Amino acid sequence: MEEHVHNPSGAHVGEILVWTDQEATLAALEFAWTTDKMPTALPTVMRSRLHWPS
C-alpha cells in the first residue's frame, strides 16, 4: 500500500509505504521522498488517499 505525499502547493514530494507481514500485520512504515533535500520530519496527515495495488 502506498500514500502519495504532496506539499501545500500540490507538488508530489514523496510516498508513505506501508509494509505488512503475511498475516497483514503492520511490519514497517517508510517515507520515500522525491525531493533533493532530505526531510526533517514525517508529513502530517491532512487529506490522504491510499492506493492498494490490485
DARA-V252676 format. One line per field, one symbol per residue. ss: DSSP state (@ for helix, = for strand, . for the rest). A space follows every 10 residues. Layout:
ss->???
This chain:
ss->.=====.... .========= .....===== ===....... .........= =...
